[in-house]
């Protein structure tokens, strides 16, 4: 996700969404998880959401 040589386009949106949805499902109940791990999980989901929004904006398509 952070490789400077990576190329992302709207074609990747379904897979990014699937990854985000799977992460959200897996970590929906994070009671007892250390605070730093919780922050990392939330940051991962936020990063995926931002990638999806960015790709939609580039393509001019609605979310």
PDB file of N, CA, C and O in Angstrom:
ATOM      1  N   UNK A   1       0.803  -1.203   0.000  1.00  0.00           N
ATOM      2  CA  UNK A   1       0.000   0.000   0.000  1.00  0.00           C
ATOM      3  C   UNK A   1       0.842   1.262   0.000  1.00  0.00           C
ATOM      4  O   UNK A   1       0.381   2.313  -0.444  1.00  0.00           O
ATOM      5  N   UNK A   2       2.059   1.174   0.486  1.00  0.00           N
ATOM      6  CA  UNK A   2       2.857   2.392   0.577  1.00  0.00           C
ATOM      7  C   UNK A   2       4.087   2.373  -0.318  1.00  0.00           C
ATOM      8  O   UNK A   2       4.919   3.277  -0.240  1.00  0.00           O
ATOM      9  N   UNK A   3       4.214   1.371  -1.157  1.00  0.00           N
ATOM     10  CA  UNK A   3       5.359   1.300  -2.059  1.00  0.00           C
ATOM     11  C   UNK A   3       5.291   2.441  -3.071  1.00  0.00           C
ATOM     12  O   UNK A   3       4.269   2.597  -3.740  1.00  0.00           O
ATOM     13  N   UNK A   4       6.338   3.235  -3.202  1.00  0.00           N
ATOM     14  CA  UNK A   4       6.301   4.360  -4.138  1.00  0.00           C
ATOM     15  C   UNK A   4       6.226   3.909  -5.600  1.00  0.00           C
ATOM     16  O   UNK A   4       5.870   4.704  -6.470  1.00  0.00           O
ATOM     17  N   UNK A   5       6.553   2.661  -5.875  1.00  0.00           N
ATOM     18  CA  UNK A   5       6.494   2.152  -7.247  1.00  0.00           C
ATOM     19  C   UNK A   5       5.158   1.494  -7.580  1.00  0.00           C
ATOM     20  O   UNK A   5       4.961   1.012  -8.695  1.00  0.00           O
ATOM     21  N   UNK A   6       4.250   1.474  -6.621  1.00  0.00           N
ATOM     22  CA  UNK A   6       2.974   0.806  -6.874  1.00  0.00           C
ATOM     23  C   UNK A   6       2.078   1.685  -7.739  1.00  0.00           C
ATOM     24  O   UNK A   6       2.190   2.911  -7.750  1.00  0.00           O
ATOM     25  N   UNK A   7       1.204   1.027  -8.449  1.00  0.00           N
ATOM     26  CA  UNK A   7       0.244   1.722  -9.307  1.00  0.00           C
ATOM     27  C   UNK A   7      -1.143   1.282  -8.906  1.00  0.00           C
ATOM     28  O   UNK A   7      -1.439   0.087  -8.895  1.00  0.00           O
ATOM     29  N   UNK A   8      -1.994   2.231  -8.577  1.00  0.00           N
ATOM     30  CA  UNK A   8      -3.367   1.924  -8.226  1.00  0.00           C
ATOM     31  C   UNK A   8      -4.300   2.651  -9.172  1.00  0.00           C
ATOM     32  O   UNK A   8      -4.035   3.781  -9.583  1.00  0.00           O
ATOM     33  N   UNK A   9      -5.382   1.999  -9.509  1.00  0.00           N
ATOM     34  CA  UNK A   9      -6.400   2.636 -10.342  1.00  0.00           C
ATOM     35  C   UNK A   9      -7.765   2.128  -9.901  1.00  0.00           C
ATOM     36  O   UNK A   9      -7.868   1.284  -9.011  1.00  0.00           O
ATOM     37  N   UNK A  10      -8.807   2.647 -10.532  1.00  0.00           N
ATOM     38  CA  UNK A  10     -10.174   2.277 -10.156  1.00  0.00           C
ATOM     39  C   UNK A  10     -10.414   0.780 -10.295  1.00  0.00           C
ATOM     40  O   UNK A  10     -11.313   0.234  -9.655  1.00  0.00           O
ATOM     41  N   UNK A  11      -9.637   0.129 -11.104  1.00  0.00           N
ATOM     42  CA  UNK A  11      -9.775  -1.320 -11.276  1.00  0.00           C
ATOM     43  C   UNK A  11      -9.500  -2.059  -9.965  1.00  0.00           C
ATOM     44  O   UNK A  11      -9.967  -3.182  -9.774  1.00  0.00           O
ATOM     45  N   UNK A  12      -8.752  -1.436  -9.074  1.00  0.00           N
ATOM     46  CA  UNK A  12      -8.391  -2.059  -7.797  1.00  0.00           C
ATOM     47  C   UNK A  12      -9.424  -1.818  -6.691  1.00  0.00           C
ATOM     48  O   UNK A  12      -9.334  -2.419  -5.620  1.00  0.00           O
ATOM     49  N   UNK A  13     -10.391  -0.952  -6.939  1.00  0.00           N
ATOM     50  CA  UNK A  13     -11.358  -0.596  -5.894  1.00  0.00           C
ATOM     51  C   UNK A  13     -12.062  -1.817  -5.300  1.00  0.00           C
ATOM     52  O   UNK A  13     -12.151  -1.911  -4.076  1.00  0.00           O
ATOM     53  N   UNK A  14     -12.564  -2.750  -6.099  1.00  0.00           N
ATOM     54  CA  UNK A  14     -13.240  -3.907  -5.480  1.00  0.00           C
ATOM     55  C   UNK A  14     -12.346  -4.687  -4.512  1.00  0.00           C
ATOM     56  O   UNK A  14     -12.807  -5.108  -3.451  1.00  0.00           O
ATOM     57  N   UNK A  15     -11.096  -4.878  -4.863  1.00  0.00           N
ATOM     58  CA  UNK A  15     -10.193  -5.618  -3.967  1.00  0.00           C
ATOM     59  C   UNK A  15      -9.841  -4.813  -2.727  1.00  0.00           C
ATOM     60  O   UNK A  15      -9.714  -5.372  -1.638  1.00  0.00           O
ATOM     61  N   UNK A  16      -9.683  -3.515  -2.884  1.00  0.00           N
ATOM     62  CA  UNK A  16      -9.396  -2.673  -1.715  1.00  0.00           C
ATOM     63  C   UNK A  16     -10.600  -2.673  -0.782  1.00  0.00           C
ATOM     64  O   UNK A  16     -10.447  -2.763   0.436  1.00  0.00           O
ATOM     65  N   UNK A  17     -11.805  -2.572  -1.359  1.00  0.00           N
ATOM     66  CA  UNK A  17     -13.025  -2.623  -0.542  1.00  0.00           C
ATOM     67  C   UNK A  17     -13.136  -3.960   0.192  1.00  0.00           C
ATOM     68  O   UNK A  17     -13.472  -4.000   1.375  1.00  0.00           O
ATOM     69  N   UNK A  18     -12.853  -5.043  -0.516  1.00  0.00           N
ATOM     70  CA  UNK A  18     -12.914  -6.365   0.109  1.00  0.00           C
ATOM     71  C   UNK A  18     -11.931  -6.448   1.272  1.00  0.00           C
ATOM     72  O   UNK A  18     -12.271  -6.962   2.337  1.00  0.00           O
ATOM     73  N   UNK A  19     -10.733  -5.952   1.077  1.00  0.00           N
ATOM     74  CA  UNK A  19      -9.731  -5.950   2.145  1.00  0.00           C
ATOM     75  C   UNK A  19     -10.219  -5.140   3.333  1.00  0.00           C
ATOM     76  O   UNK A  19     -10.103  -5.574   4.480  1.00  0.00           O
ATOM     77  N   UNK A  20     -10.771  -3.950   3.053  1.00  0.00           N
ATOM     78  CA  UNK A  20     -11.294  -3.106   4.133  1.00  0.00           C
ATOM     79  C   UNK A  20     -12.441  -3.791   4.860  1.00  0.00           C
ATOM     80  O   UNK A  20     -12.494  -3.771   6.089  1.00  0.00           O
ATOM     81  N   UNK A  21     -13.358  -4.397   4.113  1.00  0.00           N
ATOM     82  CA  UNK A  21     -14.508  -5.064   4.726  1.00  0.00           C
ATOM     83  C   UNK A  21     -14.078  -6.267   5.572  1.00  0.00           C
ATOM     84  O   UNK A  21     -14.614  -6.495   6.657  1.00  0.00           O
ATOM     85  N   UNK A  22     -13.110  -7.031   5.067  1.00  0.00           N
ATOM     86  CA  UNK A  22     -12.609  -8.178   5.825  1.00  0.00           C
ATOM     87  C   UNK A  22     -11.917  -7.726   7.117  1.00  0.00           C
ATOM     88  O   UNK A  22     -12.099  -8.333   8.172  1.00  0.00           O
ATOM     89  N   UNK A  23     -11.135  -6.671   7.023  1.00  0.00           N
ATOM     90  CA  UNK A  23     -10.460  -6.140   8.210  1.00  0.00           C
ATOM     91  C   UNK A  23     -11.489  -5.641   9.220  1.00  0.00           C
ATOM     92  O   UNK A  23     -11.370  -5.891  10.419  1.00  0.00           O
ATOM     93  N   UNK A  24     -12.491  -4.941   8.724  1.00  0.00           N
ATOM     94  CA  UNK A  24     -13.529  -4.413   9.619  1.00  0.00           C
ATOM     95  C   UNK A  24     -14.261  -5.561  10.316  1.00  0.00           C
ATOM     96  O   UNK A  24     -14.513  -5.504  11.520  1.00  0.00           O
ATOM     97  N   UNK A  25     -14.596  -6.592   9.562  1.00  0.00           N
ATOM     98  CA  UNK A  25     -15.291  -7.744  10.145  1.00  0.00           C
ATOM     99  C   UNK A  25     -14.412  -8.457  11.173  1.00  0.00           C
ATOM    100  O   UNK A  25     -14.874  -8.817  12.256  1.00  0.00           O
ATOM    101  N   UNK A  26     -13.153  -8.652  10.825  1.00  0.00           N
ATOM    102  CA  UNK A  26     -12.229  -9.357  11.710  1.00  0.00           C
ATOM    103  C   UNK A  26     -11.988  -8.591  13.005  1.00  0.00           C
ATOM    104  O   UNK A  26     -11.833  -9.190  14.070  1.00  0.00           O
ATOM    105  N   UNK A  27     -11.958  -7.275  12.910  1.00  0.00           N
ATOM    106  CA  UNK A  27     -11.599  -6.458  14.071  1.00  0.00           C
ATOM    107  C   UNK A  27     -12.752  -5.618  14.606  1.00  0.00           C
ATOM    108  O   UNK A  27     -12.522  -4.591  15.245  1.00  0.00           O
ATOM    109  N   UNK A  28     -13.991  -6.040  14.353  1.00  0.00           N
ATOM    110  CA  UNK A  28     -15.122  -5.234  14.829  1.00  0.00           C
ATOM    111  C   UNK A  28     -15.226  -5.224  16.353  1.00  0.00           C
ATOM    112  O   UNK A  28     -15.720  -4.261  16.940  1.00  0.00           O
ATOM    113  N   UNK A  29     -14.766  -6.284  16.981  1.00  0.00           N
ATOM    114  CA  UNK A  29     -14.758  -6.329  18.445  1.00  0.00           C
ATOM    115  C   UNK A  29     -13.310  -6.418  18.905  1.00  0.00           C
ATOM    116  O   UNK A  29     -12.711  -7.494  18.899  1.00  0.00           O
ATOM    117  N   UNK A  30     -12.766  -5.300  19.296  1.00  0.00           N
ATOM    118  CA  UNK A  30     -11.349  -5.277  19.683  1.00  0.00           C
ATOM    119  C   UNK A  30     -11.175  -4.985  21.171  1.00  0.00           C
ATOM    120  O   UNK A  30     -10.163  -4.435  21.604  1.00  0.00           O
ATOM    121  N   UNK A  31     -12.176  -5.363  21.926  1.00  0.00           N
ATOM    122  CA  UNK A  31     -12.056  -5.208  23.387  1.00  0.00           C
ATOM    123  C   UNK A  31     -10.856  -5.998  23.879  1.00  0.00           C
ATOM    124  O   UNK A  31     -10.656  -7.151  23.497  1.00  0.00           O
ATOM    125  N   UNK A  32     -10.074  -5.374  24.717  1.00  0.00           N
ATOM    126  CA  UNK A  32      -8.916  -6.037  25.286  1.00  0.00           C
ATOM    127  C   UNK A  32      -7.660  -5.939  24.445  1.00  0.00           C
ATOM    128  O   UNK A  32      -6.592  -6.380  24.871  1.00  0.00           O
ATOM    129  N   UNK A  33      -7.774  -5.362  23.248  1.00  0.00           N
ATOM    130  CA  UNK A  33      -6.602  -5.182  22.391  1.00  0.00           C
ATOM    131  C   UNK A  33      -5.814  -3.987  22.922  1.00  0.00           C
ATOM    132  O   UNK A  33      -6.408  -2.960  23.251  1.00  0.00           O
ATOM    133  N   UNK A  34      -4.497  -4.100  23.010  1.00  0.00           N
ATOM    134  CA  UNK A  34      -3.697  -2.957  23.462  1.00  0.00           C
ATOM    135  C   UNK A  34      -3.967  -1.708  22.611  1.00  0.00           C
ATOM    136  O   UNK A  34      -4.258  -1.809  21.419  1.00  0.00           O
ATOM    137  N   UNK A  35      -3.868  -0.545  23.235  1.00  0.00           N
ATOM    138  CA  UNK A  35      -4.213   0.712  22.564  1.00  0.00           C
ATOM    139  C   UNK A  35      -3.427   0.944  21.281  1.00  0.00           C
ATOM    140  O   UNK A  35      -3.990   1.428  20.299  1.00  0.00           O
ATOM    141  N   UNK A  36      -2.138   0.612  21.266  1.00  0.00           N
ATOM    142  CA  UNK A  36      -1.351   0.821  20.052  1.00  0.00           C
ATOM    143  C   UNK A  36      -1.803  -0.094  18.930  1.00  0.00           C
ATOM    144  O   UNK A  36      -1.805   0.317  17.769  1.00  0.00           O
ATOM    145  N   UNK A  37      -2.184  -1.322  19.244  1.00  0.00           N
ATOM    146  CA  UNK A  37      -2.707  -2.219  18.223  1.00  0.00           C
ATOM    147  C   UNK A  37      -4.050  -1.718  17.706  1.00  0.00           C
ATOM    148  O   UNK A  37      -4.318  -1.767  16.506  1.00  0.00           O
ATOM    149  N   UNK A  38      -4.887  -1.238  18.613  1.00  0.00           N
ATOM    150  CA  UNK A  38      -6.172  -0.678  18.208  1.00  0.00           C
ATOM    151  C   UNK A  38      -5.960   0.500  17.257  1.00  0.00           C
ATOM    152  O   UNK A  38      -6.642   0.615  16.239  1.00  0.00           O
ATOM    153  N   UNK A  39      -5.023   1.362  17.593  1.00  0.00           N
ATOM    154  CA  UNK A  39      -4.734   2.512  16.733  1.00  0.00           C
ATOM    155  C   UNK A  39      -4.240   2.047  15.356  1.00  0.00           C
ATOM    156  O   UNK A  39      -4.615   2.631  14.339  1.00  0.00           O
ATOM    157  N   UNK A  40      -3.417   1.020  15.316  1.00  0.00           N
ATOM    158  CA  UNK A  40      -2.899   0.510  14.046  1.00  0.00           C
ATOM    159  C   UNK A  40      -4.022  -0.083  13.204  1.00  0.00           C
ATOM    160  O   UNK A  40      -4.049   0.109  11.988  1.00  0.00           O
ATOM    161  N   UNK A  41      -4.929  -0.787  13.822  1.00  0.00           N
ATOM    162  CA  UNK A  41      -6.061  -1.382  13.108  1.00  0.00           C
ATOM    163  C   UNK A  41      -6.935  -0.285  12.525  1.00  0.00           C
ATOM    164  O   UNK A  41      -7.315  -0.339  11.356  1.00  0.00           O
ATOM    165  N   UNK A  42      -7.251   0.705  13.338  1.00  0.00           N
ATOM    166  CA  UNK A  42      -8.101   1.820  12.854  1.00  0.00           C
ATOM    167  C   UNK A  42      -7.388   2.603  11.750  1.00  0.00           C
ATOM    168  O   UNK A  42      -8.022   3.029  10.784  1.00  0.00           O
ATOM    169  N   UNK A  43      -6.105   2.790  11.887  1.00  0.00           N
ATOM    170  CA  UNK A  43      -5.347   3.513  10.860  1.00  0.00           C
ATOM    171  C   UNK A  43      -5.361   2.730   9.542  1.00  0.00           C
ATOM    172  O   UNK A  43      -5.480   3.324   8.471  1.00  0.00           O
ATOM    173  N   UNK A  44      -5.240   1.412   9.619  1.00  0.00           N
ATOM    174  CA  UNK A  44      -5.289   0.571   8.426  1.00  0.00           C
ATOM    175  C   UNK A  44      -6.634   0.742   7.713  1.00  0.00           C
ATOM    176  O   UNK A  44      -6.672   0.931   6.497  1.00  0.00           O
ATOM    177  N   UNK A  45      -7.739   0.676   8.469  1.00  0.00           N
ATOM    178  CA  UNK A  45      -9.059   0.853   7.869  1.00  0.00           C
ATOM    179  C   UNK A  45      -9.210   2.253   7.277  1.00  0.00           C
ATOM    180  O   UNK A  45      -9.773   2.413   6.194  1.00  0.00           O
ATOM    181  N   UNK A  46      -8.716   3.255   7.977  1.00  0.00           N
ATOM    182  CA  UNK A  46      -8.797   4.634   7.491  1.00  0.00           C
ATOM    183  C   UNK A  46      -7.980   4.813   6.210  1.00  0.00           C
ATOM    184  O   UNK A  46      -8.405   5.508   5.288  1.00  0.00           O
ATOM    185  N   UNK A  47      -6.816   4.187   6.159  1.00  0.00           N
ATOM    186  CA  UNK A  47      -5.972   4.255   4.965  1.00  0.00           C
ATOM    187  C   UNK A  47      -6.687   3.638   3.767  1.00  0.00           C
ATOM    188  O   UNK A  47      -6.660   4.192   2.668  1.00  0.00           O
ATOM    189  N   UNK A  48      -7.319   2.504   3.980  1.00  0.00           N
ATOM    190  CA  UNK A  48      -8.051   1.856   2.889  1.00  0.00           C
ATOM    191  C   UNK A  48      -9.219   2.721   2.427  1.00  0.00           C
ATOM    192  O   UNK A  48      -9.458   2.847   1.226  1.00  0.00           O
ATOM    193  N   UNK A  49      -9.951   3.319   3.373  1.00  0.00           N
ATOM    194  CA  UNK A  49     -11.050   4.226   3.017  1.00  0.00           C
ATOM    195  C   UNK A  49     -10.539   5.408   2.199  1.00  0.00           C
ATOM    196  O   UNK A  49     -11.169   5.815   1.223  1.00  0.00           O
ATOM    197  N   UNK A  50      -9.399   5.951   2.601  1.00  0.00           N
ATOM    198  CA  UNK A  50      -8.825   7.095   1.882  1.00  0.00           C
ATOM    199  C   UNK A  50      -8.392   6.685   0.472  1.00  0.00           C
ATOM    200  O   UNK A  50      -8.568   7.451  -0.475  1.00  0.00           O
ATOM    201  N   UNK A  51      -7.833   5.494   0.329  1.00  0.00           N
ATOM    202  CA  UNK A  51      -7.433   5.016  -0.996  1.00  0.00           C
ATOM    203  C   UNK A  51      -8.648   4.886  -1.904  1.00  0.00           C
ATOM    204  O   UNK A  51      -8.602   5.284  -3.068  1.00  0.00           O
ATOM    205  N   UNK A  52      -9.725   4.333  -1.379  1.00  0.00           N
ATOM    206  CA  UNK A  52     -10.953   4.172  -2.164  1.00  0.00           C
ATOM    207  C   UNK A  52     -11.487   5.533  -2.589  1.00  0.00           C
ATOM    208  O   UNK A  52     -11.834   5.730  -3.754  1.00  0.00           O
ATOM    209  N   UNK A  53     -11.553   6.468  -1.654  1.00  0.00           N
ATOM    210  CA  UNK A  53     -12.052   7.814  -1.969  1.00  0.00           C
ATOM    211  C   UNK A  53     -11.165   8.498  -3.009  1.00  0.00           C
ATOM    212  O   UNK A  53     -11.666   9.154  -3.923  1.00  0.00           O
ATOM    213  N   UNK A  54      -9.861   8.346  -2.869  1.00  0.00           N
ATOM    214  CA  UNK A  54      -8.924   8.955  -3.815  1.00  0.00           C
ATOM    215  C   UNK A  54      -9.106   8.385  -5.223  1.00  0.00           C
ATOM    216  O   UNK A  54      -9.100   9.133  -6.201  1.00  0.00           O
ATOM    217  N   UNK A  55      -9.264   7.089  -5.324  1.00  0.00           N
ATOM    218  CA  UNK A  55      -9.449   6.467  -6.633  1.00  0.00           C
ATOM    219  C   UNK A  55     -10.772   6.883  -7.269  1.00  0.00           C
ATOM    220  O   UNK A  55     -10.846   7.087  -8.481  1.00  0.00           O
ATOM    221  N   UNK A  56     -11.819   7.007  -6.447  1.00  0.00           N
ATOM    222  CA  UNK A  56     -13.102   7.482  -6.970  1.00  0.00           C
ATOM    223  C   UNK A  56     -12.972   8.914  -7.468  1.00  0.00           C
ATOM    224  O   UNK A  56     -13.513   9.254  -8.521  1.00  0.00           O
ATOM    225  N   UNK A  57     -12.264   9.755  -6.728  1.00  0.00           N
ATOM    226  CA  UNK A  57     -12.092  11.156  -7.120  1.00  0.00           C
ATOM    227  C   UNK A  57     -11.311  11.255  -8.435  1.00  0.00           C
ATOM    228  O   UNK A  57     -11.634  12.076  -9.294  1.00  0.00           O
ATOM    229  N   UNK A  58     -10.292  10.420  -8.585  1.00  0.00           N
ATOM    230  CA  UNK A  58      -9.497  10.434  -9.811  1.00  0.00           C
ATOM    231  C   UNK A  58     -10.321  10.022 -11.013  1.00  0.00           C
ATOM    232  O   UNK A  58     -10.130  10.541 -12.113  1.00  0.00           O
ATOM    233  N   UNK A  59     -11.231   9.095 -10.806  1.00  0.00           N
ATOM    234  CA  UNK A  59     -12.064   8.593 -11.890  1.00  0.00           C
ATOM    235  C   UNK A  59     -13.304   9.440 -12.097  1.00  0.00           C
ATOM    236  O   UNK A  59     -13.991   9.307 -13.109  1.00  0.00           O
ATOM    237  N   UNK A  60     -13.594  10.321 -11.131  1.00  0.00           N
ATOM    238  CA  UNK A  60     -14.783  11.161 -11.227  1.00  0.00           C
ATOM    239  C   UNK A  60     -16.064  10.380 -11.002  1.00  0.00           C
ATOM    240  O   UNK A  60     -17.136  10.807 -11.429  1.00  0.00           O
ATOM    241  N   UNK A  61     -15.961   9.236 -10.333  1.00  0.00           N
ATOM    242  CA  UNK A  61     -17.133   8.425 -10.082  1.00  0.00           C
ATOM    243  C   UNK A  61     -17.599   8.574  -8.643  1.00  0.00           C
ATOM    244  O   UNK A  61     -16.804   8.897  -7.761  1.00  0.00           O
ATOM    245  N   UNK A  62     -18.891   8.339  -8.402  1.00  0.00           N
ATOM    246  CA  UNK A  62     -19.383   8.452  -7.027  1.00  0.00           C
ATOM    247  C   UNK A  62     -18.889   7.311  -6.169  1.00  0.00           C
ATOM    248  O   UNK A  62     -18.554   6.242  -6.679  1.00  0.00           O
ATOM    249  N   UNK A  63     -18.842   7.536  -4.845  1.00  0.00           N
ATOM    250  CA  UNK A  63     -18.428   6.490  -3.912  1.00  0.00           C
ATOM    251  C   UNK A  63     -19.487   5.436  -3.872  1.00  0.00           C
ATOM    252  O   UNK A  63     -19.350   4.451  -3.147  1.00  0.00           O
TER     253      UNK A  63
END
